[in-house]
Amino acid sequence: MTRDPATPTGAIGEALRAGIDIGLLEDNLRLTYEQRALQHQDALDLALALERAGRDLHERPATPAATAR
């Protein structure tokens, strides 16, 4: 059995078989350090906003309609 030369081997091949999006990694590596840092900060800001929204939702007093169920 011969190996297809177009099939990646080594770490890249393992990553592809594991379902890792190599294209996304390549796209991110094309960005400058500053661009990647800004993307990271945007993602962190979103995660923190979602965390706050969840906390606010759970800390809200129950409404009479919700407690009647």
KOLGU-4560 file (N, C-alpha, C; in nm, 3 decimals, padded with zeros to 5 digits):
<recs>
<n_xx: 00.086 n_yy: -00.118 n_zz: 00.000 ca_xx: 00.000 ca_yy: 00.000 ca_zz: 00.000 c_xx: 00.090 c_yy: 00.124 c_zz: 00.000 mol: A seq: 1 type: MET>
<n_xx: 00.068 n_yy: 00.212 n_zz: -00.094 ca_xx: 00.149 ca_yy: 00.333 ca_zz: -00.102 c_xx: 00.071 c_yy: 00.450 c_zz: -00.044 mol: A seq: 2 type: THR>
<n_xx: 00.146 n_yy: 00.543 n_zz: 00.012 ca_xx: 00.086 ca_yy: 00.661 ca_zz: 00.073 c_xx: 00.058 c_yy: 00.765 c_zz: -00.034 mol: A seq: 3 type: ARG>
<n_xx: -00.058 n_yy: 00.831 n_zz: -00.024 ca_xx: -00.094 ca_yy: 00.940 ca_zz: -00.115 c_xx: -00.007 c_yy: 01.060 c_zz: -00.079 mol: A seq: 4 type: ASP>
<n_xx: 00.074 n_yy: 01.110 n_zz: -00.172 ca_xx: 00.163 ca_yy: 01.222 ca_zz: -00.140 c_xx: 00.088 c_yy: 01.351 c_zz: -00.105 mol: A seq: 5 type: PRO>
<n_xx: -00.040 n_yy: 01.359 n_zz: -00.142 ca_xx: -00.118 ca_yy: 01.479 ca_zz: -00.109 c_xx: -00.173 c_yy: 01.474 c_zz: 00.033 mol: A seq: 6 type: ALA>
<n_xx: -00.164 n_yy: 01.359 n_zz: 00.100 ca_xx: -00.215 ca_yy: 01.346 ca_zz: 00.236 c_xx: -00.108 c_yy: 01.388 c_zz: 00.336 mol: A seq: 7 type: THR>
<n_xx: -00.137 n_yy: 01.491 n_zz: 00.417 ca_xx: -00.038 ca_yy: 01.537 ca_zz: 00.514 c_xx: -00.005 c_yy: 01.429 c_zz: 00.617 mol: A seq: 8 type: PRO>
<n_xx: 00.119 n_yy: 01.428 n_zz: 00.660 ca_xx: 00.162 ca_yy: 01.333 ca_zz: 00.763 c_xx: 00.212 c_yy: 01.412 c_zz: 00.883 mol: A seq: 9 type: THR>
<n_xx: 00.257 n_yy: 01.341 n_zz: 00.982 ca_xx: 00.313 ca_yy: 01.405 ca_zz: 01.101 c_xx: 00.207 c_yy: 01.479 c_zz: 01.180 mol: A seq: 10 type: GLY>
<n_xx: 00.250 n_yy: 01.587 n_zz: 01.244 ca_xx: 00.161 ca_yy: 01.663 ca_zz: 01.332 c_xx: 00.044 c_yy: 01.725 c_zz: 01.256 mol: A seq: 11 type: ALA>
<n_xx: 00.069 n_yy: 01.773 n_zz: 01.135 ca_xx: -00.039 ca_yy: 01.834 ca_zz: 01.055 c_xx: -00.143 c_yy: 01.728 c_zz: 01.022 mol: A seq: 12 type: ILE>
<n_xx: -00.099 n_yy: 01.612 n_zz: 00.978 ca_xx: -00.192 ca_yy: 01.505 ca_zz: 00.947 c_xx: -00.274 c_yy: 01.463 c_zz: 01.069 mol: A seq: 13 type: GLY>
<n_xx: -00.208 n_yy: 01.452 n_zz: 01.183 ca_xx: -00.279 ca_yy: 01.417 ca_zz: 01.308 c_xx: -00.381 c_yy: 01.523 c_zz: 01.344 mol: A seq: 14 type: GLU>
<n_xx: -00.344 n_yy: 01.649 n_zz: 01.330 ca_xx: -00.436 ca_yy: 01.759 ca_zz: 01.362 c_xx: -00.558 c_yy: 01.755 c_zz: 01.270 mol: A seq: 15 type: ALA>
<n_xx: -00.535 n_yy: 01.732 n_zz: 01.142 ca_xx: -00.647 ca_yy: 01.725 ca_zz: 01.047 c_xx: -00.738 c_yy: 01.607 c_zz: 01.080 mol: A seq: 16 type: LEU>
<n_xx: -00.681 n_yy: 01.493 n_zz: 01.111 ca_xx: -00.763 ca_yy: 01.376 ca_zz: 01.146 c_xx: -00.840 c_yy: 01.400 c_zz: 01.276 mol: A seq: 17 type: ARG>
<n_xx: -00.788 n_yy: 01.482 n_zz: 01.364 ca_xx: -00.857 ca_yy: 01.514 ca_zz: 01.490 c_xx: -00.965 c_yy: 01.620 c_zz: 01.470 mol: A seq: 18 type: ALA>
<n_xx: -00.974 n_yy: 01.677 n_zz: 01.350 ca_xx: -01.078 ca_yy: 01.775 ca_zz: 01.322 c_xx: -01.037 c_yy: 01.919 c_zz: 01.347 mol: A seq: 19 type: GLY>
<n_xx: -00.909 n_yy: 01.945 n_zz: 01.366 ca_xx: -00.862 ca_yy: 02.082 ca_zz: 01.389 c_xx: -00.862 c_yy: 02.158 c_zz: 01.257 mol: A seq: 20 type: ILE>
<n_xx: -00.914 n_yy: 02.280 n_zz: 01.259 ca_xx: -00.921 ca_yy: 02.364 ca_zz: 01.139 c_xx: -00.786 c_yy: 02.431 c_zz: 01.117 mol: A seq: 21 type: ASP>
<n_xx: -00.703 n_yy: 02.368 n_zz: 01.036 ca_xx: -00.570 ca_yy: 02.421 ca_zz: 01.008 c_xx: -00.579 c_yy: 02.555 c_zz: 00.935 mol: A seq: 22 type: ILE>
<n_xx: -00.680 n_yy: 02.570 n_zz: 00.851 ca_xx: -00.699 ca_yy: 02.696 ca_zz: 00.779 c_xx: -00.720 c_yy: 02.813 c_zz: 00.874 mol: A seq: 23 type: GLY>
<n_xx: -00.796 n_yy: 02.790 n_zz: 00.980 ca_xx: -00.818 ca_yy: 02.895 ca_zz: 01.079 c_xx: -00.688 c_yy: 02.931 c_zz: 01.149 mol: A seq: 24 type: LEU>
<n_xx: -00.608 n_yy: 02.829 n_zz: 01.181 ca_xx: -00.477 ca_yy: 02.856 ca_zz: 01.242 c_xx: -00.389 c_yy: 02.938 c_zz: 01.148 mol: A seq: 25 type: LEU>
<n_xx: -00.388 n_yy: 02.899 n_zz: 01.021 ca_xx: -00.306 ca_yy: 02.973 ca_zz: 00.923 c_xx: -00.353 c_yy: 03.117 c_zz: 00.911 mol: A seq: 26 type: GLU>
<n_xx: -00.485 n_yy: 03.136 n_zz: 00.906 ca_xx: -00.540 ca_yy: 03.273 ca_zz: 00.897 c_xx: -00.497 c_yy: 03.358 c_zz: 01.016 mol: A seq: 27 type: ASP>
<n_xx: -00.503 n_yy: 03.300 n_zz: 01.136 ca_xx: -00.464 ca_yy: 03.374 ca_zz: 01.255 c_xx: -00.314 c_yy: 03.405 c_zz: 01.257 mol: A seq: 28 type: ASN>
<n_xx: -00.234 n_yy: 03.314 n_zz: 01.204 ca_xx: -00.090 ca_yy: 03.339 ca_zz: 01.201 c_xx: -00.051 c_yy: 03.446 c_zz: 01.100 mol: A seq: 29 type: LEU>
<n_xx: -00.140 n_yy: 03.476 n_zz: 01.007 ca_xx: -00.114 ca_yy: 03.585 ca_zz: 00.911 c_xx: -00.136 c_yy: 03.722 c_zz: 00.975 mol: A seq: 30 type: ARG>
<n_xx: -00.207 n_yy: 03.725 n_zz: 01.088 ca_xx: -00.234 ca_yy: 03.851 ca_zz: 01.156 c_xx: -00.108 c_yy: 03.896 c_zz: 01.231 mol: A seq: 31 type: LEU>
<n_xx: -00.100 n_yy: 04.026 n_zz: 01.254 ca_xx: 00.009 ca_yy: 04.078 ca_zz: 01.335 c_xx: -00.020 c_yy: 04.046 c_zz: 01.482 mol: A seq: 32 type: THR>
<n_xx: 00.082 n_yy: 04.059 n_zz: 01.564 ca_xx: 00.064 ca_yy: 04.036 ca_zz: 01.707 c_xx: -00.047 c_yy: 04.128 c_zz: 01.760 mol: A seq: 33 type: TYR>
<n_xx: -00.044 n_yy: 04.254 n_zz: 01.720 ca_xx: -00.144 ca_yy: 04.349 ca_zz: 01.768 c_xx: -00.285 c_yy: 04.307 c_zz: 01.726 mol: A seq: 34 type: GLU>
<n_xx: -00.301 n_yy: 04.262 n_zz: 01.602 ca_xx: -00.433 ca_yy: 04.219 ca_zz: 01.555 c_xx: -00.482 c_yy: 04.098 c_zz: 01.635 mol: A seq: 35 type: GLN>
<n_xx: -00.392 n_yy: 04.004 n_zz: 01.663 ca_xx: -00.431 ca_yy: 03.887 ca_zz: 01.742 c_xx: -00.466 c_yy: 03.928 c_zz: 01.886 mol: A seq: 36 type: ARG>
<n_xx: -00.390 n_yy: 04.022 n_zz: 01.942 ca_xx: -00.419 ca_yy: 04.069 ca_zz: 02.078 c_xx: -00.556 c_yy: 04.138 c_zz: 02.083 mol: A seq: 37 type: ALA>
<n_xx: -00.589 n_yy: 04.216 n_zz: 01.980 ca_xx: -00.719 ca_yy: 04.283 ca_zz: 01.976 c_xx: -00.832 c_yy: 04.181 c_zz: 01.963 mol: A seq: 38 type: LEU>
<n_xx: -00.812 n_yy: 04.077 n_zz: 01.879 ca_xx: -00.913 ca_yy: 03.972 ca_zz: 01.867 c_xx: -00.934 c_yy: 03.901 c_zz: 02.000 mol: A seq: 39 type: GLN>
<n_xx: -00.825 n_yy: 03.874 n_zz: 02.067 ca_xx: -00.834 ca_yy: 03.808 ca_zz: 02.198 c_xx: -00.910 c_yy: 03.897 c_zz: 02.297 mol: A seq: 40 type: HIS>
<n_xx: -00.880 n_yy: 04.025 n_zz: 02.298 ca_xx: -00.947 ca_yy: 04.116 ca_zz: 02.390 c_xx: -01.096 c_yy: 04.123 c_zz: 02.359 mol: A seq: 41 type: GLN>
<n_xx: -01.132 n_yy: 04.126 n_zz: 02.230 ca_xx: -01.274 ca_yy: 04.126 ca_zz: 02.192 c_xx: -01.344 c_yy: 04.001 c_zz: 02.242 mol: A seq: 42 type: ASP>
<n_xx: -01.279 n_yy: 03.885 n_zz: 02.226 ca_xx: -01.338 ca_yy: 03.759 ca_zz: 02.272 c_xx: -01.351 c_yy: 03.758 c_zz: 02.424 mol: A seq: 43 type: ALA>
<n_xx: -01.251 n_yy: 03.809 n_zz: 02.493 ca_xx: -01.256 ca_yy: 03.815 ca_zz: 02.639 c_xx: -01.367 c_yy: 03.908 c_zz: 02.685 mol: A seq: 44 type: LEU>
<n_xx: -01.380 n_yy: 04.024 n_zz: 02.620 ca_xx: -01.487 ca_yy: 04.119 ca_zz: 02.655 c_xx: -01.624 c_yy: 04.054 c_zz: 02.636 mol: A seq: 45 type: ASP>
<n_xx: -01.641 n_yy: 03.978 n_zz: 02.527 ca_xx: -01.768 ca_yy: 03.910 ca_zz: 02.503 c_xx: -01.795 c_yy: 03.806 c_zz: 02.611 mol: A seq: 46 type: LEU>
<n_xx: -01.696 n_yy: 03.726 n_zz: 02.644 ca_xx: -01.712 ca_yy: 03.623 ca_zz: 02.747 c_xx: -01.750 c_yy: 03.685 c_zz: 02.881 mol: A seq: 47 type: ALA>
<n_xx: -01.686 n_yy: 03.795 n_zz: 02.916 ca_xx: -01.716 ca_yy: 03.862 ca_zz: 03.043 c_xx: -01.856 c_yy: 03.923 c_zz: 03.042 mol: A seq: 48 type: LEU>
<n_xx: -01.899 n_yy: 03.977 n_zz: 02.927 ca_xx: -02.033 ca_yy: 04.033 ca_zz: 02.916 c_xx: -02.138 c_yy: 03.923 c_zz: 02.930 mol: A seq: 49 type: ALA>
<n_xx: -02.112 n_yy: 03.807 n_zz: 02.869 ca_xx: -02.205 ca_yy: 03.694 ca_zz: 02.882 c_xx: -02.211 c_yy: 03.644 c_zz: 03.026 mol: A seq: 50 type: LEU>
<n_xx: -02.097 n_yy: 03.641 n_zz: 03.091 ca_xx: -02.094 ca_yy: 03.599 ca_zz: 03.231 c_xx: -02.175 c_yy: 03.694 c_zz: 03.318 mol: A seq: 51 type: GLU>
<n_xx: -02.158 n_yy: 03.825 n_zz: 03.294 ca_xx: -02.234 ca_yy: 03.925 ca_zz: 03.371 c_xx: -02.384 c_yy: 03.911 c_zz: 03.345 mol: A seq: 52 type: ARG>
<n_xx: -02.421 n_yy: 03.890 n_zz: 03.218 ca_xx: -02.563 ca_yy: 03.877 ca_zz: 03.184 c_xx: -02.623 c_yy: 03.754 c_zz: 03.253 mol: A seq: 53 type: ALA>
<n_xx: -02.549 n_yy: 03.645 n_zz: 03.256 ca_xx: -02.598 ca_yy: 03.525 ca_zz: 03.324 c_xx: -02.613 c_yy: 03.547 c_zz: 03.473 mol: A seq: 54 type: GLY>
<n_xx: -02.515 n_yy: 03.613 n_zz: 03.532 ca_xx: -02.521 ca_yy: 03.642 ca_zz: 03.676 c_xx: -02.639 c_yy: 03.733 c_zz: 03.705 mol: A seq: 55 type: ARG>
<n_xx: -02.658 n_yy: 03.837 n_zz: 03.624 ca_xx: -02.770 ca_yy: 03.929 ca_zz: 03.644 c_xx: -02.904 c_yy: 03.857 c_zz: 03.630 mol: A seq: 56 type: ASP>
<n_xx: -02.913 n_yy: 03.766 n_zz: 03.536 ca_xx: -03.037 ca_yy: 03.692 ca_zz: 03.515 c_xx: -03.069 c_yy: 03.604 c_zz: 03.636 mol: A seq: 57 type: LEU>
<n_xx: -02.968 n_yy: 03.540 n_zz: 03.692 ca_xx: -02.991 ca_yy: 03.450 ca_zz: 03.805 c_xx: -03.011 c_yy: 03.526 c_zz: 03.936 mol: A seq: 58 type: HIS>
<n_xx: -02.963 n_yy: 03.647 n_zz: 03.945 ca_xx: -02.976 ca_yy: 03.725 ca_zz: 04.068 c_xx: -03.105 c_yy: 03.807 c_zz: 04.071 mol: A seq: 59 type: GLU>
<n_xx: -03.175 n_yy: 03.814 n_zz: 03.958 ca_xx: -03.298 ca_yy: 03.890 ca_zz: 03.952 c_xx: -03.405 c_yy: 03.826 c_zz: 04.040 mol: A seq: 60 type: ARG>
<n_xx: -03.481 n_yy: 03.907 n_zz: 04.113 ca_xx: -03.588 ca_yy: 03.848 ca_zz: 04.196 c_xx: -03.692 c_yy: 03.783 c_zz: 04.107 mol: A seq: 61 type: PRO>
<n_xx: -03.749 n_yy: 03.674 n_zz: 04.154 ca_xx: -03.851 ca_yy: 03.602 ca_zz: 04.078 c_xx: -03.977 c_yy: 03.686 c_zz: 04.068 mol: A seq: 62 type: ALA>
<n_xx: -04.039 n_yy: 03.682 n_zz: 03.953 ca_xx: -04.166 ca_yy: 03.755 ca_zz: 03.933 c_xx: -04.279 c_yy: 03.668 c_zz: 03.986 mol: A seq: 63 type: THR>
<n_xx: -04.392 n_yy: 03.729 n_zz: 04.025 ca_xx: -04.506 ca_yy: 03.648 ca_zz: 04.076 c_xx: -04.550 c_yy: 03.541 c_zz: 03.977 mol: A seq: 64 type: PRO>
<n_xx: -04.549 n_yy: 03.569 n_zz: 03.849 ca_xx: -04.593 ca_yy: 03.471 ca_zz: 03.749 c_xx: -04.498 c_yy: 03.352 c_zz: 03.748 mol: A seq: 65 type: ALA>
<n_xx: -04.369 n_yy: 03.377 n_zz: 03.766 ca_xx: -04.271 ca_yy: 03.270 ca_zz: 03.762 c_xx: -04.281 c_yy: 03.182 c_zz: 03.888 mol: A seq: 66 type: ALA>
<n_xx: -04.317 n_yy: 03.242 n_zz: 03.999 ca_xx: -04.325 ca_yy: 03.163 ca_zz: 04.124 c_xx: -04.453 c_yy: 03.083 c_zz: 04.133 mol: A seq: 67 type: THR>
<n_xx: -04.556 n_yy: 03.117 n_zz: 04.055 ca_xx: -04.684 ca_yy: 03.048 ca_zz: 04.060 c_xx: -04.680 c_yy: 02.913 c_zz: 03.990 mol: A seq: 68 type: ALA>
<n_xx: -04.578 n_yy: 02.886 n_zz: 03.912 ca_xx: -04.570 ca_yy: 02.760 ca_zz: 03.835 c_xx: -04.539 c_yy: 02.643 c_zz: 03.919 mol: A seq: 69 type: ARG>
</recs>
